[in-house]
Amino acid sequence: MSVSLYYTARRPYPITAEEKAVCEEIAERYDANYPYGEIYEGFCIYDWEAVGGEEEKNVIFSGATKLPPIEDMNSFFQIANWWLKCLGEITDHLPGAQWDLHLDDMPLEWGGETRFLFPAEEEDD
């Protein structure tokens, strides 16, 4: 069984073209440098044109990334942390945003200086 990270950022003013480009560059870089074997699913940013409609007031960024089925908890945590670090870089480039982050239906603390990471043993390079 696999689970997904869901992320949404809201703020009272729209995302700029420059911010969109930076977010896409960060996601592409993390996808390209994925260190855990074959990538299960890349970092997904939902269609920019679909974000922020009337039903999603003030949403400037959203997406979801499916994590691979759990084989062992440490590997799962390492992979989850890879995508959380990606999201952390994106968060740094969207000032003033309020974040909502979930692992399926479990909320994770996120925003400002608070960045959730799982307790994983990282491999030495």
Protein Blocks (a to p, Z undefined) as FASTA:
>chain_A
ZZddddddddfbdcdfklmmmmmmmmmmmmmmocgbjafbdcddddfklgopaklghiab
dcdddddddfbfklmmmmmmmmmmmmmmmmmmmghiacdddehjaccdeehjbccddddd
dddZZ
